[in-house]
Amino acid sequence: MSKQISRKINKVYVVAACRTPIGRIAGSLSNMSDVRLMTCAFEEAVRRTGVPSLDIDSVYVGCCFPQEPYNLARKVVLDSSLPDEIPATTINRTCCSSMEAFIQGVREIMVGDAQTVLVGGTENMSKTPHIMRTMIKKLRAKTNSVLPELHELKEIRADELGICAELSANEHHITREEQDVYAYQSYLKAMEAKEKGYLKKEIFPVEDDNLNIILAEDENIPDYISYDMLQKEEPIYIRNGTITKLNATSINDGSAAMVLMSENKVKELGIHPMAEYVDSESVGTPYREFAIAPKIALENLMKRNDLTINDLDLIEYNEAYAAQALLANELIKKHSKIINVNGGSLAIGHPVGCTGLRICVTLLFAMQRLNLRIGAASLCGGGGVGQCVLFRM
C-alpha cells in the first residue's frame, strides 16, 4: 500500500519591507546598476527583520528591462552578503514584474517549499536602451511636429502604451481636464506626504561605496506644482491628444524589497509581522485595453473573497497614466479618500519593474500609520496584464 502524502497550505506574512527613494531619469540613482539597486534594498530588508544570520530559502526579483542579461536575481545574491547557496529567479511581467515576484515567493511558502523568501523589484530606466530609444523617437516626432492624429493610427504595437492609453481615454470619453485634475491631486497628496514625513519609514537612504548618501528622499516629487502648469503641457503621443508629460508617469530608477515568512517561522523567531498575505489575482486583457486590467483584477479579488469596496480600508492603485486610473472612474470618484493617500506613481515615479512591490510597500506603511486592517494593491502591465494583492494587518 503506497504511503499517503499530504501538505497543508501555510499562512504567509510580510515581516519586513522597504524601498529606495525613487530617482529621476538621469538623476541621483542613474549611475547605479539595477543589480546594485536591488542589492541595497535586499540588505536593508534583511536588516529590518532584526534577525542575525537570517536563513533565506529563495529569492525572486522582478525587472522589466534588466541590463544584466544573465539572471539578474542570481547576480544580486552574488553581489550581496547573502550566501551563494540561495537559489534566485528573475521574473519579467512588464510593470507587474515585482508583484509577480512577490506572488511566487508567497506560493513557495504556502506549499511548504520554503520558510523564508526574499522578494524584490528593481529598475534603472536611465540606463535602459529601449526606454531611451523610445524617448528620442518621441522627442524627434514632437520637435518635427509629426505626432500622428488619432484617425491616422493603423497598426499599434503592444509596447506603445501611451497610444493605447489615448485610445482608451477617447473610447471612454475621459477628457484632458479630468486627467489634469486627477494628476494635480496626485501631486498635491505626494507633496504633502513628503513634507509631513509619511513616506520616511518605508524609504532608506542609498549610499555610494564610500558610505556617502546619494539620495535620501523621493527625487521625483516636485517641490511645487500648479494646475496651470498641467494645463500648459502639450500632448506627447497624439496631436490634439489628452496625455501629457505631467498627467503621465515619468521614467525613474529605484528598487523595493520584502522578507516573507511562514507562520511557523514567524512563531519560531518571535517576530511581529507587518501584515498577512490574504489572496492575489492575475488577469489578462487585449493589449490595447491594458489600462482596465487593474480594475478587473481588483473586482475579481473582491468577489472571490466576498468583499465589497466598502470592506477595504485602503487601496494603492497604480497610476501609469491619469487616463488609466480614471478608467476606474466610479471607484475613484466615490472612494477617493482611501485610494493612493500618499499620492501615486504620477508624482512619486514609476520605475516599472519595481513598482508592483513599491505600491505594496507604500500600502503597508500607510495602513500601519493609519491603524487600518484590510488593504489592496493593484496595477496594470504592458501587453494587457494586471495584478492585485490583498493584505490584512
C-alpha positions as CSV (number, residue, x, y, z in Angstrom):
1,M,0.0,0.0,0.0
2,S,1.5,3.3,-1.0
3,K,2.1,5.9,1.7
4,Q,-0.3,8.9,1.7
5,I,1.5,12.2,1.2
6,S,-0.3,15.4,2.2
7,R,0.7,19.1,2.6
8,K,-1.1,21.8,4.4
9,I,-1.3,25.3,3.0
10,N,0.8,27.7,5.1
11,K,-0.1,31.2,6.0
12,V,2.4,33.8,4.7
13,Y,3.4,37.0,6.4
14,V,5.4,40.1,5.4
15,V,7.9,40.6,8.2
16,A,10.0,43.4,6.7
17,A,9.6,45.9,3.8
18,C,11.5,48.8,2.4
19,R,12.3,50.7,-0.8
20,T,14.9,53.1,-2.1
21,P,13.8,56.7,-2.8
22,I,12.6,57.0,-6.4
23,G,15.2,58.7,-8.6
24,R,14.5,60.9,-11.6
25,I,15.8,59.9,-15.0
26,A,19.5,60.9,-15.2
27,G,19.2,61.7,-11.6
28,S,20.9,60.7,-8.3
29,L,20.5,56.9,-8.8
30,S,21.1,56.8,-12.6
31,N,24.7,55.6,-12.3
32,M,23.8,52.6,-10.0
33,S,23.1,49.4,-11.9
34,D,19.8,47.5,-11.4
35,V,21.8,44.8,-9.6
36,R,23.3,47.3,-7.2
37,L,19.9,49.0,-6.5
38,M,18.4,45.6,-5.7
39,T,21.3,44.5,-3.5
40,C,20.9,47.7,-1.4
41,A,17.2,47.0,-0.9
42,F,17.7,43.4,0.0
43,E,20.3,44.1,2.5
44,E,18.1,46.8,4.1
45,A,15.1,44.5,4.2
46,V,17.1,41.7,5.9
47,R,18.5,44.2,8.4
48,R,15.0,45.4,9.3
49,T,14.0,41.9,10.4
50,G,16.3,42.2,13.3
51,V,17.4,38.6,12.9
52,P,21.1,38.0,12.7
53,S,22.2,35.4,10.2
54,L,18.7,35.0,8.8
55,D,18.2,31.8,6.8
56,I,16.7,32.6,3.4
57,D,15.5,29.8,1.3
58,S,14.8,31.5,-2.0
59,V,15.0,34.8,-3.9
60,Y,12.7,36.3,-6.5
61,V,13.3,39.6,-8.3
62,G,11.1,41.4,-10.8
63,C,12.6,43.5,-13.5
64,C,11.1,44.8,-16.8
65,F,14.3,45.9,-18.6
66,P,17.3,44.2,-17.0
67,Q,20.6,45.5,-18.1
68,E,22.0,42.3,-16.5
69,P,21.0,39.6,-19.1
70,Y,22.2,36.6,-17.1
71,N,19.6,36.0,-14.3
72,L,19.7,39.4,-12.6
73,A,18.3,37.9,-9.3
74,R,21.2,35.5,-9.1
75,K,23.7,38.3,-9.7
76,V,22.1,40.2,-6.8
77,V,22.7,37.2,-4.5
78,L,26.3,37.0,-5.6
79,D,26.7,40.8,-5.3
80,S,25.3,40.9,-1.8
81,S,26.2,39.5,1.6
82,L,23.7,36.6,1.1
83,P,25.0,33.0,1.0
84,D,25.8,31.7,-2.5
85,E,23.7,28.7,-1.8
86,I,20.4,30.6,-2.1
87,P,18.6,29.9,-5.5
88,A,17.3,33.0,-7.3
89,T,14.9,33.7,-10.1
90,T,14.3,36.8,-12.3
91,I,10.8,37.5,-13.4
92,N,9.5,39.7,-16.2
93,R,5.8,40.5,-16.3
94,T,6.3,44.1,-17.5
95,C,5.1,46.6,-14.9
96,C,3.7,43.7,-12.8
97,S,7.2,42.0,-12.6
98,S,7.8,42.6,-8.9
99,M,4.3,41.9,-7.8
100,E,4.6,38.6,-9.6
101,A,7.9,38.0,-7.8
102,F,6.1,38.6,-4.5
103,I,3.3,36.2,-5.5
104,Q,5.8,33.5,-6.5
105,G,7.6,33.9,-3.2
106,V,4.2,33.6,-1.4
107,R,3.3,30.4,-3.2
108,E,6.6,28.8,-2.4
109,I,6.0,29.3,1.3
110,M,2.3,28.4,1.0
111,V,3.1,24.9,-0.3
112,G,5.9,24.3,2.2
113,D,8.9,24.5,-0.2
114,A,10.3,27.4,1.8
115,Q,10.0,29.1,5.2
116,T,11.7,32.5,4.4
117,V,11.8,34.1,1.0
118,L,13.3,37.4,-0.1
119,V,11.3,39.2,-2.9
120,G,12.1,42.4,-4.7
121,G,11.8,44.6,-7.8
122,T,14.3,46.8,-9.4
123,E,14.7,49.1,-12.4
124,N,17.2,51.6,-13.7
125,M,15.3,53.1,-16.6
126,S,18.0,55.8,-17.0
127,K,20.3,53.0,-18.4
128,T,17.7,51.2,-20.4
129,P,18.4,51.4,-24.2
130,H,14.8,50.6,-25.1
131,I,13.4,53.4,-23.0
132,M,16.0,55.9,-24.2
133,R,15.3,55.0,-27.9
134,T,11.6,55.5,-27.3
135,M,12.2,58.9,-25.7
136,I,14.4,60.1,-28.5
137,K,11.8,58.9,-31.1
138,K,9.0,60.8,-29.2
139,L,11.2,63.9,-28.9
140,R,12.0,63.9,-32.6
141,A,8.4,63.5,-33.5
142,K,7.3,66.3,-31.3
143,T,10.1,68.6,-32.4
144,N,9.3,68.0,-36.0
145,S,5.5,68.4,-35.4
146,V,4.8,64.9,-36.8
147,L,2.8,63.4,-33.9
148,P,0.0,61.4,-35.6
149,E,-3.7,62.2,-35.5
150,L,-5.9,59.6,-33.8
151,H,-7.5,58.6,-37.1
152,E,-4.1,58.1,-38.7
153,L,-3.2,55.3,-36.4
154,K,-3.3,51.9,-38.2
155,E,-1.0,49.4,-36.6
156,I,-0.4,49.8,-32.9
157,R,2.2,47.7,-31.2
158,A,1.7,46.1,-27.7
159,D,4.5,48.2,-26.2
160,E,3.0,51.6,-27.4
161,L,1.3,52.0,-24.1
162,G,0.8,55.8,-24.3
163,I,-1.1,55.4,-27.6
164,C,-3.1,52.6,-26.2
165,A,-4.0,54.8,-23.2
166,E,-5.0,57.6,-25.6
167,L,-7.3,55.2,-27.4
168,S,-8.9,54.1,-24.1
169,A,-9.4,57.7,-23.0
170,N,-11.0,58.5,-26.3
171,E,-13.3,55.4,-26.2
172,H,-14.4,56.1,-22.6
173,H,-14.7,59.8,-23.1
174,I,-12.1,60.7,-20.5
175,T,-11.2,64.4,-21.0
176,R,-7.9,66.2,-20.8
177,E,-9.4,68.3,-18.0
178,E,-10.3,65.2,-15.9
179,Q,-6.8,63.8,-16.4
180,D,-5.2,67.0,-15.4
181,V,-7.4,67.4,-12.3
182,Y,-6.6,63.8,-11.2
183,A,-2.9,64.2,-11.8
184,Y,-2.9,67.5,-9.9
185,Q,-4.5,65.8,-6.9
186,S,-1.9,63.0,-7.0
187,Y,1.0,65.6,-7.0
188,L,-0.6,67.5,-4.0
189,K,-1.0,64.3,-2.0
190,A,2.6,63.2,-2.6
191,M,4.0,66.7,-1.8
192,E,2.1,66.7,1.5
193,A,3.2,63.1,2.3
194,K,6.8,64.1,1.6
195,E,6.6,67.3,3.6
196,K,4.9,65.6,6.6
197,G,7.3,62.6,6.5
198,Y,4.6,60.0,5.8
199,L,7.0,58.1,3.4
200,K,10.1,58.2,5.6
201,K,9.6,54.8,7.3
202,E,9.4,52.9,4.0
203,I,12.4,54.6,2.5
204,F,16.1,54.0,3.3
205,P,18.9,56.4,2.2
206,V,21.0,55.0,-0.7
207,E,24.8,55.3,-0.2
208,D,27.8,55.0,-2.5
209,D,30.8,52.8,-2.0
210,N,32.3,55.4,0.3
211,L,29.1,55.4,2.5
212,N,28.2,58.9,1.3
213,I,24.4,59.3,1.0
214,I,23.4,59.6,-2.7
215,L,19.7,60.0,-2.2
216,A,17.5,60.0,1.0
217,E,14.0,61.0,-0.3
218,D,11.9,60.7,-3.4
219,E,13.5,62.8,-6.1
220,N,10.5,62.8,-8.5
221,I,8.0,64.5,-6.2
222,P,8.1,68.2,-7.1
223,D,8.6,71.0,-4.5
224,Y,5.9,73.0,-6.3
225,I,3.3,72.5,-9.0
226,S,0.2,74.4,-10.1
227,Y,-2.8,73.3,-12.0
228,D,-1.9,76.0,-14.6
229,M,1.4,74.1,-15.2
230,L,-0.5,71.0,-16.1
231,Q,-2.9,72.8,-18.4
232,K,0.0,74.4,-20.4
233,E,1.6,71.0,-21.2
234,E,1.3,69.8,-24.8
235,P,0.3,66.2,-25.8
236,I,3.2,63.8,-26.2
237,Y,1.6,60.8,-28.1
238,I,-1.1,62.1,-30.4
239,R,-1.7,65.5,-32.0
240,N,-4.6,67.1,-30.1
241,G,-4.4,64.2,-27.7
242,T,-5.1,64.3,-23.9
243,I,-1.9,62.7,-22.4
244,T,0.9,65.0,-21.5
245,K,4.2,64.8,-19.7
246,L,2.6,65.8,-16.4
247,N,-0.5,63.6,-16.5
248,A,1.5,60.5,-17.5
249,T,4.0,58.9,-15.2
250,S,7.7,59.6,-15.6
251,I,10.8,57.5,-16.2
252,N,12.5,56.6,-13.0
253,D,15.1,54.5,-11.1
254,G,14.6,52.5,-7.9
255,S,14.1,49.2,-6.1
256,A,11.9,47.7,-3.4
257,A,12.1,44.6,-1.2
258,M,10.2,42.4,1.3
259,V,11.0,39.5,3.6
260,L,8.3,36.9,3.6
261,M,7.9,34.1,6.2
262,S,5.7,31.2,7.1
263,E,3.6,31.3,10.2
264,N,5.8,28.6,11.8
265,K,8.9,30.6,11.1
266,V,7.4,33.8,12.5
267,K,6.5,32.0,15.7
268,E,9.9,30.3,15.9
269,L,11.8,33.6,15.7
270,G,9.3,35.6,17.8
271,I,8.8,38.2,15.1
272,H,5.8,40.5,15.0
273,P,4.9,40.6,11.3
274,M,3.8,43.7,9.4
275,A,0.9,42.1,7.6
276,E,-0.6,38.8,6.5
277,Y,-1.0,37.9,2.8
278,V,-4.6,37.1,2.1
279,D,-5.0,36.5,-1.7
280,S,-4.0,37.7,-5.1
281,E,-5.4,37.8,-8.6
282,S,-3.8,38.0,-12.1
283,V,-5.7,38.9,-15.3
284,G,-5.1,39.4,-19.0
285,T,-6.8,41.8,-21.4
286,P,-6.5,42.7,-25.1
287,Y,-3.2,44.7,-25.1
288,R,-4.9,47.8,-26.3
289,E,-7.1,47.7,-23.2
290,F,-4.2,47.1,-20.7
291,A,-5.4,50.2,-18.7
292,I,-8.6,48.5,-17.5
293,A,-6.7,45.4,-16.1
294,P,-6.1,46.6,-12.5
295,K,-9.8,47.4,-12.1
296,I,-10.7,43.9,-13.3
297,A,-8.1,42.3,-11.0
298,L,-9.4,44.2,-8.0
299,E,-13.0,43.4,-8.8
300,N,-12.2,39.6,-9.2
301,L,-10.2,39.6,-6.0
302,M,-13.0,41.2,-4.0
303,K,-15.6,38.9,-5.5
304,R,-13.6,35.8,-4.7
305,N,-13.2,36.9,-1.1
306,D,-16.8,38.0,-0.7
307,L,-15.8,41.7,-0.2
308,T,-17.1,45.0,-1.5
309,I,-15.2,48.2,-1.9
310,N,-16.6,49.3,1.4
311,D,-14.7,46.5,3.2
312,L,-11.4,47.8,2.1
313,D,-9.7,50.4,4.3
314,L,-7.0,51.4,1.8
315,I,-6.1,50.9,-1.8
316,E,-2.9,51.5,-3.8
317,Y,-4.0,51.8,-7.4
318,N,-1.1,52.4,-9.8
319,E,-1.0,55.4,-12.0
320,A,0.7,54.7,-15.2
321,Y,-1.4,57.5,-16.7
322,A,-4.2,59.6,-15.3
323,A,-6.3,58.3,-18.1
324,Q,-5.7,54.7,-17.0
325,A,-6.5,55.4,-13.3
326,L,-9.7,57.2,-14.4
327,L,-10.9,54.1,-16.2
328,A,-11.9,53.0,-12.7
329,N,-13.9,56.3,-12.6
330,E,-16.7,55.1,-10.3
331,L,-14.2,53.7,-7.9
332,I,-12.0,56.8,-8.0
333,K,-14.9,59.3,-7.6
334,K,-16.8,57.5,-4.8
335,H,-13.8,56.3,-2.8
336,S,-11.0,58.8,-3.4
337,K,-10.3,59.2,0.3
338,I,-8.9,55.6,0.5
339,I,-7.1,55.5,-2.8
340,N,-3.4,56.5,-3.0
341,V,-3.5,58.5,0.2
342,N,0.2,59.5,-0.3
343,G,-0.2,60.3,-4.0
344,G,0.6,57.8,-6.7
345,S,3.1,57.0,-9.4
346,L,2.3,60.1,-11.4
347,A,4.0,62.1,-8.6
348,I,6.2,59.5,-6.9
349,G,7.5,57.9,-10.1
350,H,7.2,54.6,-11.9
351,P,10.5,52.5,-12.2
352,V,8.5,49.8,-13.9
353,G,10.0,46.6,-12.6
354,C,10.0,48.0,-9.1
355,T,6.5,49.5,-9.0
356,G,4.4,46.4,-8.3
357,L,6.2,45.8,-5.0
358,R,6.7,49.6,-4.3
359,I,3.0,50.1,-4.1
360,C,2.7,47.1,-1.8
361,V,5.4,48.6,0.5
362,T,3.7,52.0,0.4
363,L,0.3,50.4,1.2
364,L,1.5,48.5,4.2
365,F,3.3,51.5,5.8
366,A,0.2,53.7,5.2
367,M,-2.0,51.1,6.8
368,Q,0.4,50.9,9.7
369,R,0.5,54.6,10.2
370,L,-3.3,55.0,9.9
371,N,-4.0,51.8,12.0
372,L,-6.1,50.2,9.3
373,R,-6.8,46.5,8.7
374,I,-7.6,45.5,5.1
375,G,-5.8,46.8,2.0
376,A,-5.3,46.0,-1.6
377,A,-2.6,47.0,-4.2
378,S,-3.5,46.8,-7.9
379,L,-1.7,47.7,-11.1
380,C,-1.6,47.1,-14.9
381,G,1.2,46.0,-17.1
382,G,2.1,46.5,-20.8
383,G,0.8,43.9,-23.2
384,G,-2.5,43.7,-21.3
385,V,-1.9,42.2,-17.9
386,G,-3.0,43.2,-14.4
387,Q,-2.5,42.0,-10.8
388,C,-3.9,42.7,-7.4
389,V,-2.8,41.6,-3.9
390,L,-4.9,41.6,-0.7
391,F,-3.3,42.2,2.7
392,R,-4.6,42.0,6.3
393,M,-2.8,43.7,9.2
